[in-house]
Amino acid sequence: MRIHELKRRLREAGAGPSHEQRILRLWSHALPRDSGRRLPHSFFPSSLMDALPAIEAELAGLARIHTVHPGADGSERLLVALADGQTVESVLLPRDGLCVSSQVGCAVGCQFCMTGRDGLLRQVGSAEIIAQVALARTRRKVRKVVFMGMGEPAHNLDNVMEAIALLGTVGNIGHKNLVFSTVGDPRAFERLQQERVKPALALSLHTTKADLRKTLLPRAPNMTPEELVDAGERYARATGYPIQYQWALLEGVNDGEDEIEGIVKLLSGKYGVLNMIPFNAVEGVAFSRPSWERCEAMARTLHQRGILTKLRDSAGQDVDGGCGQLRARVAGEAPVVLRRGAAAAPVIATAGSRQ
């Protein structure tokens, strides 16, 4: 189900704008029908009251929590089962955040991510995205939603933007607390500028070298790091939200002095922050994250050279809960280890939450 289809059904059942808004608000906040000052039977028309049980049952059936994997850092990895039996991952983050998935699988094929291993299986509908938020809100408060889970949001623009529009209105999420994470796509940059609810933007950079980026993100749109940063800078200046540049730290691949020099050249004076996330290591794989001391040294050097840099640890490390890993474990899959080739080549097809 998509949100515009739900709205159509509500209107056909006799809902006016205020009725529609109340139903969408209650659903997205996981609240019962009788929440609020006015009781449903005195507020909704009788035709809508008759239709609501079936509509509510369908909404409730969009998604359910399959398994819960709590982390020592306060996060909770949720494996969410959709109505057709497919599964996606959501992550309840510390400080009232939620990471949601926008696709089952992914077509980009990032070499350090388990999600894209089998390619794109299907899109996640806009109502299924909101259902992930509603499920999370049954467990704790959600004040920030980041589209950093399974899938590439730019490849599912209609559904993602429809969900963002709802979350940024009746869903009561501040626009800067909605984060659209993407490998970079000209269509997404154009579309985001046109929307009434404009989310903050996170761009998967990972390297300043165009050839290496093509290797790490083999099916991402053909944008160089310079083109990606230029597009991000225009959006940041237009919205007033600094761009979040994402950098998965891969030992021996993108943690060298040459990358430090490249970052300083690329991001100096830009309206953004560099989030460095050490690779979400999985036991038994051939690729590892740099030492924490190396990560700290790299972040410290960049900060001293004028690049606002934050060193982050991917939530749920202790439960092997990176995007795609929970789903793969349930499906009985094992991580795929790639043999080391050239010095800069990626070596493992698994990773943490969109890095």
Phi, psi and chi 1 to 4 in degrees:
 res  aa     phi    psi   chi1   chi2   chi3   chi4
   1 MET       -  141.6 -175.3 -166.9  -64.6      -
   2 ARG  -109.4  157.6  -68.6 -172.0   56.6 -177.6
   3 ILE   -62.5  -39.8  -66.9  166.6      -      -
   4 HIS   -66.6  -28.9   71.4  -92.2      -      -
   5 GLU   -70.3  -39.5  -64.9  166.9  -11.8      -
   6 LEU   -61.7  -43.7  169.9   60.7      -      -
   7 LYS   -62.0  -39.9  -69.1  179.3  177.1  179.2
   8 ARG   -62.0  -44.1  174.8 -175.8   52.9   79.0
   9 ARG   -63.7  -38.5  -71.1  177.5   59.1 -177.3
  10 LEU   -65.2  -42.6  -68.0  172.5      -      -
  11 ARG   -64.5  -40.9  -71.3 -167.9  -65.3  -90.3
  12 GLU   -63.4  -26.3  -70.6  174.4  -10.8      -
  13 ALA   -86.8    1.8      -      -      -      -
  14 GLY   104.2    8.5      -      -      -      -
  15 ALA   -74.4  136.4      -      -      -      -
  16 GLY   -94.0  177.8      -      -      -      -
  17 PRO   -55.1  -42.2  -26.5   35.5      -      -
  18 SER   -69.5  -35.6   60.9      -      -      -
  19 HIS   -66.0  -45.5  -52.0  129.9      -      -
  20 GLU   -59.6  -45.0  176.5 -175.0  -64.6      -
  21 GLN   -62.6  -41.1 -173.8  177.5   53.3      -
  22 ARG   -65.9  -42.3  176.6  167.5  169.6  173.5
  23 ILE   -64.7  -43.5  -69.5  168.0      -      -
  24 LEU   -65.3  -37.1  -65.5  175.3      -      -
  25 ARG   -66.6  -46.1 -179.5 -179.7   62.7   82.3
  26 LEU   -61.7  -43.4  -65.4  176.3      -      -
  27 TRP   -63.0  -49.5  169.3   46.6      -      -
  28 SER   -68.7  -21.1   63.0      -      -      -
  29 HIS   -99.5    2.8  -73.3  -93.3      -      -
  30 ALA    57.5   43.2      -      -      -      -
  31 LEU  -105.3  149.6  -64.5  172.1      -      -
  32 PRO   -69.3  161.0   22.9  -32.1      -      -
  33 ARG   -59.5  -33.4 -170.1 -162.2  -59.4  177.5
  34 ASP   -88.3   12.1   58.2   -0.4      -      -
  35 SER   -69.6  145.6  -63.3      -      -      -
  36 GLY   109.8  173.5      -      -      -      -
  37 ARG   -75.7  -34.6  -72.7  175.4  -66.8 -180.0
  38 ARG  -101.4  129.7  -64.1 -172.7   62.7 -178.5
  39 LEU   -68.2  148.0  -65.4  175.6      -      -
  40 PRO   -54.6  -43.5  -26.8   35.2      -      -
  41 HIS   -67.7  -20.0   67.6  -91.5      -      -
  42 SER   -97.1   -3.8   66.1      -      -      -
  43 PHE  -115.4  -42.8 -179.7   66.1      -      -
  44 PHE   -87.9  145.4  -65.6  135.0      -      -
  45 PRO   -65.7  154.5   20.6  -30.5      -      -
  46 SER   -60.4  -36.2   58.5      -      -      -
  47 SER   -63.1  -37.0   58.1      -      -      -
  48 LEU   -71.2  -39.6 -179.6   58.0      -      -
  49 MET   -59.2  -37.9  -73.3  -67.4  -65.7      -
  50 ASP   -67.4  -34.8  -68.3  -19.7      -      -
  51 ALA   -84.5  -21.9      -      -      -      -
  52 LEU   -61.1  -41.3  -88.8 -179.5      -      -
  53 PRO   -55.8  -43.2  -28.0   37.0      -      -
  54 ALA   -68.3  -40.5      -      -      -      -
  55 ILE   -66.0  -44.3  -67.0  173.1      -      -
  56 GLU   -64.0  -37.7  -70.1  170.1  -19.2      -
  57 ALA   -64.4  -38.8      -      -      -      -
  58 GLU   -67.5  -40.3 -170.3  168.8  -15.1      -
  59 LEU   -63.8  -41.9  -67.7  176.6      -      -
  60 ALA   -65.2  -27.9      -      -      -      -
  61 GLY   -85.9   -2.3      -      -      -      -
  62 LEU   -64.7  -35.9  -73.2  172.6      -      -
  63 ALA  -156.9  149.6      -      -      -      -
  64 ARG  -144.3  155.7   62.3  178.5  177.5   82.0
  65 ILE   -78.6  119.6  -64.6  176.4      -      -
  66 HIS   -82.5  -52.3 -174.8  -79.3      -      -
  67 THR  -145.3  156.2   53.1      -      -      -
  68 VAL  -122.2  133.5  177.3      -      -      -
  69 HIS  -128.3   91.9  -55.8 -102.7      -      -
  70 PRO   -72.7  143.5   24.8  -31.1      -      -
  71 GLY  -108.0  158.0      -      -      -      -
  72 ALA   -66.5  -19.6      -      -      -      -
  73 ASP   -85.7    5.3   57.4    2.3      -      -
  74 GLY    94.9   -4.6      -      -      -      -
  75 SER   -80.8  163.0   65.5      -      -      -
  76 GLU  -136.7  120.6  -80.2 -169.7  -14.7      -
  77 ARG   -88.2  124.1  -59.9  -88.9  177.1  171.8
  78 LEU  -111.4  123.9  -51.7  178.0      -      -
  79 LEU   -91.6  117.4 -174.1   64.0      -      -
  80 VAL  -106.9  125.1  176.1      -      -      -
  81 ALA   -92.4  128.6      -      -      -      -
  82 LEU   -91.2  170.3  -55.4  176.6      -      -
  83 ALA   -62.2  -28.9      -      -      -      -
  84 ASP   -90.5    6.7   63.8   -7.1      -      -
  85 GLY    94.8  -12.0      -      -      -      -
  86 GLN   -70.5  158.5  -65.1  -72.9   -1.7      -
  87 THR  -127.5  148.4   54.2      -      -      -
  88 VAL  -134.4  170.8  -65.7      -      -      -
  89 GLU  -115.5  137.9  -63.1  173.1   25.2      -
  90 SER  -122.9  150.6  -58.8      -      -      -
  91 VAL  -130.2  118.4 -173.8      -      -      -
  92 LEU   -79.5  118.5  -81.4  160.2      -      -
  93 LEU   -99.3  158.0  -55.6  167.2      -      -
  94 PRO   -59.0  153.9  -24.3   34.4      -      -
  95 ARG    65.0   41.7  -62.4  179.6  -65.4  -81.4
  96 ASP    66.5   29.5  -59.4  -25.3      -      -
  97 GLY  -101.7  159.8      -      -      -      -
  98 LEU  -142.4  131.5  173.9   69.1      -      -
  99 CYS  -102.8  126.6  174.6      -      -      -
 100 VAL  -117.7  159.4  -64.0      -      -      -
 101 SER   -99.9  144.7  -67.2      -      -      -
 102 SER  -114.5   -7.9   58.1      -      -      -
 103 GLN  -146.4  155.6  -65.6 -178.1  -52.8      -
 104 VAL   -93.0  107.3 -179.2      -      -      -
 105 GLY    84.3 -168.8      -      -      -      -
 106 CYS  -163.9  145.2 -177.1      -      -      -
 107 ALA   -94.3   -9.1      -      -      -      -
 108 VAL   -71.2  -35.8  176.6      -      -      -
 109 GLY    73.5   32.2      -      -      -      -
 110 CYS   -53.0  130.5  -62.4      -      -      -
 111 GLN   -70.9  -11.5  -66.1  -63.4  -64.5      -
 112 PHE  -110.5   23.0   46.5   82.5      -      -
 113 CYS  -132.5  129.4 -178.0      -      -      -
 114 MET   -70.1  -28.4  177.4   70.7   82.1      -
 115 THR   -56.1  -43.3  -62.3      -      -      -
 116 GLY   -85.8    7.5      -      -      -      -
 117 ARG   -57.4  -42.8  176.2 -178.2  169.7 -174.2
 118 ASP  -100.0   11.4  -65.2  -34.8      -      -
 119 GLY    78.4 -167.7      -      -      -      -
 120 LEU   -85.8  124.7  176.2   63.6      -      -
 121 LEU   -93.7  -45.3  -60.4  179.7      -      -
 122 ARG  -169.1  164.5   76.4  165.1  174.6   85.9
 123 GLN   -78.3  152.2  -54.3  -72.2   13.6      -
 124 VAL   -94.6  124.4  174.4      -      -      -
 125 GLY   -67.3  156.9      -      -      -      -
 126 SER   -59.2  -37.1   55.2      -      -      -
 127 ALA   -68.8  -33.1      -      -      -      -
 128 GLU   -68.7  -31.1  -69.2  174.9  -44.4      -
 129 ILE   -66.9  -45.6  -66.2  171.9      -      -
 130 ILE   -64.6  -34.4  -59.3  -58.1      -      -
 131 ALA   -61.5  -34.9      -      -      -      -
 132 GLN   -63.0  -40.0  -67.0  175.4   64.5      -
 133 VAL   -66.5  -44.2  178.3      -      -      -
 134 ALA   -62.0  -42.4      -      -      -      -
 135 LEU   -60.8  -44.0  -78.0  176.2      -      -
 136 ALA   -62.5  -37.2      -      -      -      -
 137 ARG   -73.0  -11.2  -80.3  174.5  159.7  165.4
 138 THR   -75.7  -13.1   64.7      -      -      -
 139 ARG  -107.5  -34.5  -55.4 -175.6   66.8   78.6
 140 ARG  -166.8  173.1   64.0  172.1   79.6  164.4
 141 LYS   -67.1  146.0  -68.5  179.3  179.9  178.2
 142 VAL  -129.1  114.4  172.5      -      -      -
 143 ARG  -117.0   -3.0  -67.1 -167.3  175.0   97.5
 144 LYS  -145.0  135.5  179.9  174.8 -176.6  176.4
 145 VAL  -127.0  123.2  176.1      -      -      -
 146 VAL  -115.1  133.2  -62.5      -      -      -
 147 PHE   -91.7   73.1  -72.0   76.0      -      -
 148 MET  -127.4   13.7  -65.3 -176.2 -179.0      -
 149 GLY   -87.3 -148.3      -      -      -      -
 150 MET   -63.6  136.4  -63.8  172.8   62.3      -
 151 GLY   100.6  166.0      -      -      -      -
 152 GLU  -109.2  107.3  165.6   51.7   54.3      -
 153 PRO   -53.3  -33.4  -27.6   36.3      -      -
 154 ALA   -67.2  -18.1      -      -      -      -
 155 HIS   -90.4    0.3  -68.4  175.9      -      -
 156 ASN  -139.1   48.1 -169.7   16.9      -      -
 157 LEU   -60.1  -45.3  -93.7  177.4      -      -
 158 ASP   -60.3  -47.1  -71.9  -16.1      -      -
 159 ASN   -68.5  -42.2  -78.6  -62.7      -      -
 160 VAL   -65.6  -45.2  168.7      -      -      -
 161 MET   -69.0  -31.9  -63.8  -45.9  -59.5      -
 162 GLU   -65.7  -40.8 -160.9  169.6   55.6      -
 163 ALA   -67.9  -41.1      -      -      -      -
 164 ILE   -62.5  -40.6  -75.1  175.2      -      -
 165 ALA   -60.6  -40.0      -      -      -      -
 166 LEU   -71.3  -44.7 -171.3  149.1      -      -
 167 LEU   -63.9  -32.9  -68.7  171.4      -      -
 168 GLY   -82.2    0.1      -      -      -      -
 169 THR  -122.0  -96.1   52.1      -      -      -
 170 VAL   -67.4  -20.4  -64.0      -      -      -
 171 GLY   -74.9  -11.5      -      -      -      -
 172 ASN    62.1   37.4 -158.2   32.3      -      -
 173 ILE  -106.4  126.3  -55.5  -69.6      -      -
 174 GLY   -59.2  142.6      -      -      -      -
 175 HIS   -58.7  -39.0  -63.2 -172.5      -      -
 176 LYS   -72.2  -12.4   67.6  178.8 -179.8 -179.9
 177 ASN   -96.7    9.3  -71.7  -33.5      -      -
 178 LEU  -105.8  121.1  -68.0  162.2      -      -
 179 VAL  -119.9  116.9 -177.3      -      -      -
 180 PHE   -93.9  111.9 -176.5  103.4      -      -
 181 SER  -104.0  130.4  178.5      -      -      -
 182 THR  -148.1  154.7  176.7      -      -      -
 183 VAL   -76.2  -10.6  -62.9      -      -      -
 184 GLY   107.2  122.5      -      -      -      -
 185 ASP  -153.3  124.2 -169.7  -51.8      -      -
 186 PRO   -53.9  -35.3  -26.1   34.6      -      -
 187 ARG   -64.0  -37.9  -63.7  168.7  -62.3  179.4
 188 ALA   -68.7  -43.0      -      -      -      -
 189 PHE   -60.5  -40.1  -68.8  118.3      -      -
 190 GLU   -67.4  -44.3 -179.3  179.5   -2.8      -
 191 ARG   -67.5  -42.2  177.8   73.2  174.6  -89.1
 192 LEU   -60.4  -36.1  -72.5  166.8      -      -
 193 GLN   -65.7  -25.2  -69.2  -82.7   15.6      -
 194 GLN   -87.6  -17.2  -61.5  169.9   -7.2      -
 195 GLU   -81.0  149.9  -62.7  -64.5  -37.8      -
 196 ARG   -70.0  -43.8 -174.9  166.7   74.1   91.1
 197 VAL   -91.8  110.0  176.5      -      -      -
 198 LYS  -104.9  111.7  -68.0 -179.8  173.7   62.5
 199 PRO   -77.1  164.5   32.4  -37.1      -      -
 200 ALA   -68.2  161.5      -      -      -      -
 201 LEU  -123.7  132.2 -169.7   58.1      -      -
 202 ALA  -117.2  128.7      -      -      -      -
 203 LEU  -115.5  126.7  -62.3  178.1      -      -
 204 SER   -78.5  104.0  -63.7      -      -      -
 205 LEU   -95.8  -65.3 -175.6   56.7      -      -
 206 HIS    72.4  -24.5  -55.5  -51.0      -      -
 207 THR  -163.5  156.7  178.2      -      -      -
 208 THR   -97.8    2.9   62.2      -      -      -
 209 LYS  -101.9  120.5  -55.7  170.4 -174.1  175.6
 210 ALA   -60.7  -42.8      -      -      -      -
 211 ASP   -66.4  -41.9  -71.0  -15.6      -      -
 212 LEU   -65.6  -38.9  176.4   56.5      -      -
 213 ARG   -62.6  -37.5 -166.3  167.0 -170.3  -87.3
 214 LYS   -64.3  -32.1  -72.3 -179.0 -179.3  177.9
 215 THR   -74.5  -43.7  -58.1      -      -      -
 216 LEU   -70.7  -37.1  -68.2  174.3      -      -
 217 LEU  -122.6   72.5  -72.5   67.0      -      -
 218 PRO   -62.5  -27.9   21.4  -32.8      -      -
 219 ARG  -117.2   22.4  -68.6 -172.5  -69.2  -80.4
 220 ALA   -74.5  154.3      -      -      -      -
 221 PRO   -53.9  149.8  -28.0   36.6      -      -
 222 ASN   -77.6   73.4 -170.1   23.5      -      -
 223 MET  -116.9  129.6  -63.1 -177.9   72.0      -
 224 THR   -73.1  162.6   65.7      -      -      -
 225 PRO   -55.2  -37.6  -29.3   36.8      -      -
 226 GLU   -65.0  -42.4  -68.5   77.8   11.5      -
 227 GLU   -65.9  -38.4  -69.9  169.1  -24.0      -
 228 LEU   -63.7  -45.9 -172.5   66.8      -      -
 229 VAL   -66.6  -39.3  170.6      -      -      -
 230 ASP   -61.0  -44.1  -75.1  -13.3      -      -
 231 ALA   -65.6  -41.2      -      -      -      -
 232 GLY   -64.1  -39.1      -      -      -      -
 233 GLU   -63.7  -40.9 -177.3   71.9    3.1      -
 234 ARG   -62.9  -42.4  -71.7 -167.6  -63.8  -88.4
 235 TYR   -67.2  -41.2 -173.4   76.2      -      -
 236 ALA   -61.1  -45.1      -      -      -      -
 237 ARG   -67.2  -33.9  -62.2  -63.9  178.1 -178.6
 238 ALA   -72.3  -35.2      -      -      -      -
 239 THR   -98.0  -23.6   59.8      -      -      -
 240 GLY    83.6    8.2      -      -      -      -
 241 TYR  -105.3  123.2  -52.4  147.4      -      -
 242 PRO   -63.0  144.3   21.7  -31.5      -      -
 243 ILE   -74.2  141.1  -62.2  -62.4      -      -
 244 GLN  -100.2  111.0  -58.9  173.6   37.4      -
 245 TYR   -91.6  123.5  -67.9  102.5      -      -
 246 GLN   -96.6  136.7  -50.9  -67.8   86.6      -
 247 TRP  -139.7  103.7 -169.7  -73.8      -      -
 248 ALA   -78.5  116.3      -      -      -      -
 249 LEU   -78.3  115.2  -82.5  165.6      -      -
 250 LEU  -115.3  120.5  -50.9  171.7      -      -
 251 GLU   -60.9  127.2 -173.9  177.5   30.9      -
 252 GLY    77.4    1.4      -      -      -      -
 253 VAL  -113.1  -53.8  175.8      -      -      -
 254 ASN  -136.9   30.4   63.3   -4.1      -      -
 255 ASP  -118.3   21.3   62.3  -17.3      -      -
 256 GLY   -93.9  172.6      -      -      -      -
 257 GLU   -62.9  -31.7  -63.5  -60.6  -40.3      -
 258 ASP   -63.0  -36.0   55.2  -19.0      -      -
 259 GLU   -71.7  -34.9  -70.9  -75.8   21.5      -
 260 ILE   -59.6  -46.0  -69.0  177.1      -      -
 261 GLU   -63.3  -40.3  -65.0  -58.6  -39.1      -
 262 GLY   -64.4  -39.5      -      -      -      -
 263 ILE   -65.3  -44.1  -68.9  168.3      -      -
 264 VAL   -60.3  -43.4  171.6      -      -      -
 265 LYS   -66.2  -39.4 -179.3  179.1  178.8 -179.1
 266 LEU   -78.8  -38.3 -170.9   62.4      -      -
 267 LEU  -109.1   -3.8  -63.5 -176.0      -      -
 268 SER   -59.4  128.6  -71.6      -      -      -
 269 GLY    80.2   -0.4      -      -      -      -
 270 LYS   -85.2  152.3  -62.8  -62.9 -169.4  -66.5
 271 TYR   -88.5   82.8 -173.4   34.2      -      -
 272 GLY  -169.0  177.6      -      -      -      -
 273 VAL  -134.1  142.0   57.6      -      -      -
 274 LEU   -98.8  116.6  179.6   64.5      -      -
 275 ASN   -97.0  112.7  -70.2  -35.2      -      -
 276 MET   -99.3  121.5  -53.7 -160.6   93.3      -
 277 ILE  -120.9  109.8  -50.3  115.8      -      -
 278 PRO   -56.5  138.7  -24.6   34.5      -      -
 279 PHE   -48.9  136.2  176.2   77.1      -      -
 280 ASN   -79.8   89.7 -168.6   -5.6      -      -
 281 ALA   -67.2  148.5      -      -      -      -
 282 VAL  -125.6  133.1  179.7      -      -      -
 283 GLU   -57.5  134.4 -175.3  178.4   -4.7      -
 284 GLY    91.8    0.6      -      -      -      -
 285 VAL   -97.5  161.3  -57.2      -      -      -
 286 ALA   -82.4  -13.0      -      -      -      -
 287 PHE  -108.4  141.4 -167.6   74.5      -      -
 288 SER  -132.9  161.0   61.0      -      -      -
 289 ARG   -76.9  154.4   57.8  166.9   53.4 -168.0
 290 PRO   -63.3  161.4  -18.5   31.3      -      -
 291 SER   -62.4  152.8   69.3      -      -      -
 292 TRP   -61.6  -33.1 -170.9 -107.5      -      -
 293 GLU   -64.5  -39.9  -69.5   73.5   21.3      -
 294 ARG   -66.7  -41.7  172.9   57.0 -170.3  156.4
 295 CYS   -61.4  -45.0  -63.0      -      -      -
 296 GLU   -63.6  -40.5  -74.6 -176.5  -41.1      -
 297 ALA   -65.2  -40.6      -      -      -      -
 298 MET   -65.5  -46.0 -167.5  170.7  179.3      -
 299 ALA   -63.7  -39.9      -      -      -      -
 300 ARG   -65.2  -43.4 -173.6 -176.1  -49.4  113.0
 301 THR   -62.3  -44.1  -61.4      -      -      -
 302 LEU   -63.4  -42.2  -73.7  167.2      -      -
 303 HIS   -62.5  -42.1 -156.1   74.8      -      -
 304 GLN   -64.7  -25.4  -69.9  170.3  -12.6      -
 305 ARG   -97.2   15.8  -63.5 -171.5   62.0 -179.0
 306 GLY    93.9    9.1      -      -      -      -
 307 ILE  -102.4  116.0  -54.7  -60.3      -      -
 308 LEU   -64.8  112.0  179.0   56.6      -      -
 309 THR  -127.8  133.0  -55.4      -      -      -
 310 LYS  -120.3  128.4  -64.1 -176.6  179.0 -179.7
 311 LEU   -95.5  117.2 -177.3   59.1      -      -
 312 ARG  -118.7  152.5  -58.5 -176.1 -178.0  -82.0
 313 ASP  -109.3  130.9 -149.5    3.9      -      -
 314 SER   -62.3  130.0 -171.9      -      -      -
 315 ALA   -63.4  145.2      -      -      -      -
 316 GLY    79.5   24.5      -      -      -      -
 317 GLN   -55.5  -38.1  -72.1  -80.5  -44.2      -
 318 ASP   -75.1   -7.3   52.3  -29.7      -      -
 319 VAL  -116.3   16.8  -66.1      -      -      -
 320 ASP    47.0   48.8  -70.2  -16.1      -      -
 321 GLY  -104.5   22.8      -      -      -      -
 322 GLY   -62.6  153.6      -      -      -      -
 323 CYS   -54.1  124.7  -71.5      -      -      -
 324 GLY   100.0  -24.6      -      -      -      -
 325 GLN   -75.7  -42.9  -67.0 -179.4   41.6      -
 326 LEU   -61.6  -45.3  -65.1 -179.1      -      -
 327 ARG   -61.7  -41.8 -171.9  177.3 -170.7  -81.5
 328 ALA   -66.1  -38.6      -      -      -      -
 329 ARG   -64.5  -41.6  -68.4 -144.6  -53.1  -89.6
 330 VAL   -65.4  -35.6  168.0      -      -      -
 331 ALA   -79.5   -1.3      -      -      -      -
 332 GLY    78.8   20.8      -      -      -      -
 333 GLU   -91.4  160.6  -59.3  173.4    0.0      -
 334 ALA  -118.7  154.0      -      -      -      -
 335 PRO   -58.8  146.5  -22.8   33.4      -      -
 336 VAL   -95.8  124.2  174.9      -      -      -
 337 VAL  -100.1  126.6  179.9      -      -      -
 338 LEU  -100.9  143.3  -53.7  179.1      -      -
 339 ARG   -73.2  144.7  -65.3 -170.6  178.7  -83.4
 340 ARG   -68.4  128.9 -175.3  178.3  -63.8  -85.2
 341 GLY  -107.4 -119.9      -      -      -      -
 342 ALA   -62.3  161.0      -      -      -      -
 343 ALA   -57.0  -33.3      -      -      -      -
 344 ALA   -94.2    1.7      -      -      -      -
 345 ALA   -76.5  143.1      -      -      -      -
 346 PRO   -70.2  154.7   25.6  -32.2      -      -
 347 VAL  -127.3   -0.5  -63.5      -      -      -
 348 ILE  -146.0  137.6  177.3   67.3      -      -
 349 ALA  -102.7   55.8      -      -      -      -
 350 THR  -154.1  151.2 -177.4      -      -      -
 351 ALA  -161.9 -173.0      -      -      -      -
 352 GLY   -94.4 -167.6      -      -      -      -
 353 SER   -50.9  138.6  178.9      -      -      -
 354 ARG   -26.1  113.7  173.0 -173.4  -74.3  -85.0
 355 GLN  -107.4      -  -59.3 -169.6   57.8      -
